[in-house]
Amino acid sequence: MNFFIDTANLDEIREAHSWGIIAGVTTNPSLIAREGRDFVSTIHEICELVQGPVSAEVVAEDTATMVKQGLLLRQVHEHVVVKVPLTPEGIAATAQLAAEGVKTNVTLCFSANQALLAARAGATYISPFVGRLDDIGHDGIELIEDIVNLYRDHPEIETKVLSASIRHPLHVHRSAQAGADLATVPFKVLRACFNHPLTDKGNAAFTRDWEKTGDTDIAAQVRRFLDS
């Protein structure tokens, strides 16, 4: 399973990108608004930074305007993926954009039937919302499993399952187990995936033992070795 980061904050994207583990970025109107920056220039800057898929969402409700906005967004950068809501109008827009060779991310998916509709429309990615299903007493990961199995039974489907609305590291773990192709993860959750008390304890012990050697300058040691 590959990782996208779910944010429009450039500092978060830069740090996550420096770890060498993210393949792309997802944004939405709420995330963009939170940053208080120009939408289009922010999307372009993110694309330049990550050099991978960056989801930018249309903000229309009718098919014709969604398609128009999607085609415009696609001109911003070659890595833009047009994010479209899972409504009848959005699915129609997805089909039209796919016919134009535009990659799409169909969002707000809450059922396997919806995922099948998106796949048949030619969606590049389908985004089932794990956390929001958990919030209302459903098992969001079960939906990931259902969609993965459904797509597997129809090998002609090329749509990738992108686990979204990730709330904590267990969602990440279980999404991978369920067979999601990707998970889009908020920065704080991605950062939390590093954490384990035994890692911290072991690293602290290694550091203490190294300091006890009295010769902690590796660069100097290497120079002496090469000069010997």
KOLLO-845717 format. One record per atom (N, C-alpha, C): x, y, z. Coordinates in pm, whole numbers, padded with zeros to 5 digits, always signed. Layout:
N
XYZ...
END
This chain:
228
+00084-00119+00000+00000+00000+00000+00088+00124+00000+00059+00217-00090+00131+00343-00097+00060+00450-00015+00134+00556+00017+00081+00664+00098+00064+00792+00018-00051+00856+00034-00071+00996+00002-00081+01068+00135-00055+01198+00136-00081+01278+00256-00200+01366+00229-00290+01375+00327-00415+01448+00313-00402+01583+00382-00362+01683+00307-00337+01815+00363-00316+01914+00249-00330+02042+00280-00289+02147+00187-00181+02235+00249-00129+02190+00364-00026+02266+00435+00111+02233+00376+00175+02331+00318+00301+02307+00247+00413+02263+00340+00415+02312+00463+00518+02270+00558+00503+02121+00590+00379+02077+00610+00355+01935+00635+00395+01850+00516+00362+01897+00398+00396+01822+00277+00547+01813+00259+00616+01924+00281+00762+01922+00268+00825+01822+00365+00779+01823+00491+00839+01731+00588+00809+01587+00553+00684+01556+00520+00649+01419+00483+00723+01375+00358+00738+01466+00263+00810+01434+00140+00957+01404+00169+01013+01473+00268+01154+01452+00303+01177+01312+00360+01072+01248+00411+01085+01112+00464+01095+01009+00352+01057+01049+00231+01067+00957+00117+00960+00851+00113+00842+00878+00174+00741+00773+00182+00609+00810+00115+00590+00934+00072+00461+00970+00014+00468+00972-00138+00361+00919-00199+00354+00911-00345+00269+01022-00404+00194+01095-00321+00108+01200-00371+00038+01272-00258-00057+01360-00296-00127+01445-00199-00274+01450-00237-00361+01451-00135-00502+01482-00158-00537+01609-00084-00618+01690-00148-00670+01811-00085-00821+01813-00102-00885+01907-00037-01027+01932-00058-01053+02079-00028-01172+02131-00060-01197+02273-00036-01177+02316+00109-01212+02228+00204-01195+02263+00345-01048+02279+00381-00964+02187+00333-00821+02193+00362-00757+02317+00299-00797+02349+00177-00744+02468+00110-00785+02594+00185-00914+02601+00224-00964+02720+00294-00892+02740+00426-00858+02631+00493-00791+02637+00622-00655+02706+00611-00590+02693+00494-00458+02753+00477-00464+02900+00440-00582+02948+00394-00597+03089+00362-00513+03134+00244-00487+03041+00151-00403+03074+00037-00482+03061-00092-00426+03114-00201-00488+03101-00332-00492+02954-00373-00607+02909-00419-00630+02768-00450-00538+02718-00561-00540+02784-00674-00468+02733-00791-00317+02736-00770-00265+02846-00716-00120+02854-00695-00074+02752-00592-00158+02725-00491-00124+02623-00390-00116+02485-00453-00214+02452-00537-00213+02322-00605-00088+02308-00692-00054+02413-00765+00065+02408-00850+00191+02387-00768+00202+02458-00657+00321+02446-00573+00333+02306-00514+00220+02248-00474+00222+02112-00421+00267+02014-00529+00214+02029-00649+00253+01941-00760+00402+01949-00788+00455+02069-00789+00598+02088-00814+00682+02022-00705+00631+02026-00583+00706+01971-00470+00708+01819-00473+00592+01757-00489+00586+01611-00474+00610+01535-00604+00586+01602-00719+00603+01535-00849+00528+01401-00853+00406+01404-00804+00319+01287-00803+00174+01333-00803+00078+01241-00802-00064+01278-00810-00107+01372-00698-00175+01478-00735-00228+01575-00639-00376+01597-00670-00462+01556-00578-00606+01569-00601-00652+01711-00570-00717+01773-00671-00776+01906-00656-00924+01895-00690-01009+01938-00598-01152+01909-00608-01229+02019-00681-01323+01976-00766-01416+02070-00828-01515+02116-00722-01574+02233-00746-01666+02289-00645-01802+02321-00705-01835+02257-00817-01966+02274-00880-02056+02158-00842-02185+02171-00873-02280+02064-00846-02339+02004-00973-02329+02073-01085-02381+02020-01211-02267+01964-01295-02301+01868-01380-02201+01795-01457-02120+01887-01548-02187+01972-01622-02117+02055-01721-02012+02143-01655-02046+02203-01540-01950+02291-01473-01838+02210-01409-01871+02091-01355-01764+02005-01303-01663+01972-01412-01712+01936-01528-01622+01902-01638-01539+02024-01677-01602+02140-01687-01530+02262-01722-01420+02291-01621-01456+02283-01491-01357+02309-01386-01246+02204-01389-01283+02077-01412-01183+01971-01417-01083+01992-01528-01131+02031-01645-01041+02054-01758-00950+02174-01730-01003+02275-01662-00920+02390-01626-00813+02350-01524-00853+02274-01421-00757+02232-01319-00647+02146-01379-00682+02067-01477-00583+01979-01541-00474+02061-01610-00507+02186-01646-00407+02273-01711-00307+02330-01611-00341+02326-01482-00253+02384-01380-00122+02309-01371-00130+02175-01380-00008+02093-01371-00040+01953-01420+00060+01888-01478+00039+01753-01531+00005+01651-01422+00039+01681-01296+00013+01587-01187-00123+01606-01120-00201+01703-01165-00332+01724-01105-00424+01607-01135-00490+01557-01030-00598+01459-01041-00725+01533-00999-00827+01527-01083-00949+01602-01055-01037+01522-00959-01067+01583-00846-01147+01518-00743-01294+01554-00763-01379+01450-00768-01519+01466-00806-01607+01396-00702-01720+01456-00661-01807+01392-00562-01886+01276-00622-01920+01180-00537-01993+01062-00584-02143+01091-00584-02183+01170-00682-02322+01201-00709-02350+01162-00854-02476+01153-00896-02501+01125-01038-02431+01224-01130-02433+01351-01091-02366+01453-01172-02215+01432-01172-02162+01395-01054-02018+01372-01044-01973+01250-01123-02052+01145-01121-02017+01025-01197-02022+01055-01347-02123+01131-01390-02129+01170-01531-02007+01253-01570-01967+01344-01480-01847+01425-01506-01723+01337-01511-01716+01238-01423-01602+01145-01421-01588+01075-01555-01701+01027-01610-01698+00958-01738-01651+01051-01850-01697+01175-01848-01657+01269-01952-01509+01307-01939-01465+01327-01816-01324+01361-01795-01234+01244-01832-01276+01122-01797-01197+01004-01834-01185+00992-01985-01292+01025-02056-01289+01019-02203-01190+01119-02260-01162+01226-02182-01065+01328-02225-00924+01296-02175-00908+01180-02109-00777+01141-02058-00739+01206-01928-00838+01261-01856-00812+01329-01729-00828+01229-01614-00729+01221-01527-00737+01132-01411-00832+01192-01307-00908+01103-01242-01006+01149-01144-00997+01070-01014-01035+01137-00907-01048+01076-00775-01192+01098-00730-01271+00991-00729-01411+01004-00689-01419+00990-00538-01470+01094-00473-01465+01104-00328-01602+01090-00264-01604+01077-00132-01726+01060-00054-01798+00931-00089-01720+00823-00095-01775+00691-00121-01806+00621+00012-01930+00567+00022-01971+00500+00145-02035+00363+00121-02029+00315-00003-02084+00181-00030-02011+00118-00149-02018-00015-00153-01956-00088-00264-02028-00058-00395-02160-00039-00390-02233-00003-00511-02181+00127-00570-02158+00226-00483-02104+00354-00530-01967+00333-00595-01885+00248-00533-01751+00222-00586-01757+00157-00723-01855+00070-00743-01870+00006-00874-01913+00107-00980-02003+00196-00943-02044+00302-01037-01924+00387-01078-01841+00425-00980-01724+00508-01010-01628+00434-01103-01608+00305-01077-01518+00226-01161-01568+00220-01304-01698+00198-01320-01755+00188-01455-01750+00321-01529-01744+00431-01454-01731+00563-01516-01586+00594-01554-01492+00507-01511-01352+00528-01547-01271+00604-01445-01315+00605-01319-01239+00675-01215-01100+00615-01200-01002+00700-01180-00866+00655-01153-00856+00603-01010-00917+00675-00917-00917+00638-00775-01060+00645-00722-01091+00557-00628-01213+00567-00550-01173+00588-00404-01238+00684-00337-01200+00719-00199-01312+00683-00102-01310+00561-00046-01404+00526+00061-01362+00595+00191-01460+00650+00262-01432+00729+00382-01445+00640+00507-01334+00586+00551-01330+00491+00662-01377+00554+00792-01317+00665+00830-01347+00726+00959-01489+00773+00973-01545+00830+00867-01682+00880+00876-01781+00765+00892-01752+00648+00833-01837+00532+00855-01826+00484+01000-01703+00481+01052-01686+00444+01193-01766+00536+01284-01772+00665+01249-01841+00764+01332-01989+00731+01350-02049+00665+01251-02193+00636+01261-02217+00489+01294-02114+00421+01347-02132+00286+01395-02113+00176+01294-02061+00209+01176-02030+00109+01076-01880+00079+01080-01839-00029+01014-01697-00064+01007-01642-00017+00873-01569+00095+00878-01516+00152+00755-01421+00059+00682-01341-00016+00757-01246-00107+00695-01318-00220+00622-01433-00260+00672-01512-00363+00603-01550-00316+00463-01577-00187+00448-01606-00133+00315-01485-00143+00224-01366-00113+00277-01244-00129+00197-01233-00273+00148-01253-00369+00237-01246-00510+00199-01348-00543+00091-01471-00494+00106-01576-00522+00008-01539-00469-00130-01487-00346-00134-01453-00287-00264-01335-00359-00327-01233-00389-00246-01116-00462-00298-01160-00595-00357-01244-00668-00286-01291-00798-00336-01377-00783-00461-01461-00681-00463-01546-00656-00579-01461-00627-00702-01365-00540-00687-01278-00507-00800-01195-00628-00844-01152-00708-00746-01073-00827-00778-01153-00926-00862-01283-00932-00837-01369-01023-00913-01396-00974-01054-01357-00850-01081-01376-00791-01215-01241-00733-01260-01153-00818-01309-01015-00776-01339-01004-00667-01445-01112-00641-01517-01106-00534-01616-01110-00396-01549-01148-00391-01421-01151-00264-01348-01009-00222-01312-00974-00100-01345-00840-00048-01316-00841+00058-01206-00956+00091-01153-00968+00192-01048-00894+00148-00922-00815+00237-00865-00739+00209-00743-00819+00247-00619-00812+00163-00517-00882+00188-00391-00795+00274-00300-00843+00394-00270-00770+00492-00191-00842+00512-00058-00793+00447+00046-00856+00456+00178-00842+00598+00232-00958+00659+00265-00959+00800+00306-01029+00815+00440-01031+00938+00490-01087+00968+00623-01019+00880+00728-00887+00880+00724-00805+00802+00817-00791+00881+00946-00823+00818+01060-00825+00891+01186-00709+00857+01279-00648+00739+01264-00545+00695+01357-00461+00586+01291-00345+00551+01350-00257+00452+01288-00322+00316+01264-00417+00276+01348-00482+00146+01326-00559+00145+01194-00617+00258+01158-00682+00267+01027-00581+00241+00914-00460+00292+00931-00356+00271+00830-00323+00123+00819-00298+00061+00933-00264-00081+00939-00374-00166+00877-00498-00141+00919-00609-00224+00871-00642-00198+00725-00618-00077+00676-00638-00049+00534-00541-00131+00449-00417-00139+00495-00318-00221+00423-00358-00368+00426-00402-00416+00542-00445-00555+00552-00565-00584+00463-00653-00485+00448-00774-00503+00368-00745-00501+00217-00624-00462+00180-00586-00464+00039-00599-00333-00034-00615-00221+00040-00621-00091-00027-00493-00066-00106-00508-00006-00223-00390+00028-00304-00313+00143-00241-00387+00236-00181-00327+00355-00121-00410+00395+00000-00349+00474+00087-00422+00542+00195-00378+00687+00195-00473+00776+00208-00438+00917+00221-00452+00956+00367-00342+01000+00426-00329+01007+00572-00296+01149+00616-00369+01204+00713-00332+01335+00767-00191+01332+00827-00127+01448+00827+00011+01454+00873+00029+01399+01013-00059+01438+01107-00041+01396+01246-00053+01243+01259-00137+01181+01178-00151+01035+01182-00029+00969+01118+00017+01026+01007+00137+00972+00943+00256+00980+01037+00268+01092+01107+00377+01108+01203+00363+01009+01318+00241+00984+01361+00218+00891+01472+00254+00748+01436+00254+00716+01306+00289+00580+01264+00434+00546+01297+00517+00645+01318+00657+00621+01357+00670+00579+01503+00572+00613+01583+00589+00609+01728+00571+00469+01787+00667+00432+01872+00654+00313+01957+00749+00330+02075+00703+00304+02197+00788+00328+02314+00915+00245+02312+00912+00125+02256+01033+00043+02252+01135+00097+02153+01088+00161+02046+01180+00228+01954+01252+00342+02025+01175+00423+02097+01234+00535+02171+01333+00485+02276+01294+00380+02349+01380+00326+02453+01509+00269+02394+01496+00194+02287+01614+00135+02224+01708+00239+02167+01651+00342+02104+01733+00447+02044+01809+00523+02152+01741+00550+02264+01808+00619+02375+01923+00536+02430+01903+00404+02440+02010+00316+02490+02128+00312+02396+02102+00306+02264+02211+00306+02167+02291+00435+02177+02221+00547+02193+02289+00677+02202+02377+00683+02326+02327+00637+02441+02406+00638+02564+02531+00550+02549+02514+00432+02492+02628+00341+02476+02732+00398+02380+02685+00465+02275+02779+00524+02179+02861+00635+02245+02795+00714+02328+02866+00823+02395+02972+00770+02491+02951+00651+02543+03047+00592+02634+03177+00553+02566+03176+00541+02434+03299+00503+02362+03402+00614+02367+03358+00738+02386+03451+00851+02395+03499+00902+02261+03463+00835+02153+03505+00879+02019+03381+00876+01929+03303+00984+01936+03171+00984+01872+03168+01053+01737+03284+01098+01690+03290+01169+01562+03314+01067+01450+03206+01024+01384+03219+00923+01279+03299+00976+01161+03279+01104+01128+03353+01161+01015+03504+01153+01040+03546+01186+01162+03688+01179+01195+03738+01036+01190+03658+00942+01237+03698+00801+01234+03716+00753+01090+03622+00793+01002+03632+00751+00861+03757+00810+00797+03785+00939+00826+03904+01002+00768+04030+00930+00814+04037+00897+00943+04155+00825+00993+04169+00689+00927+04056+00621+00909+04059+00491+00845+04108+00499+00701+04057+00597+00628+04097+00613+00487+04241+00655+00473+04291+00731+00572+04430+00778+00566+04530+00674+00614+04482+00569+00677+04573+00470+00736+04629+00374+00629
END
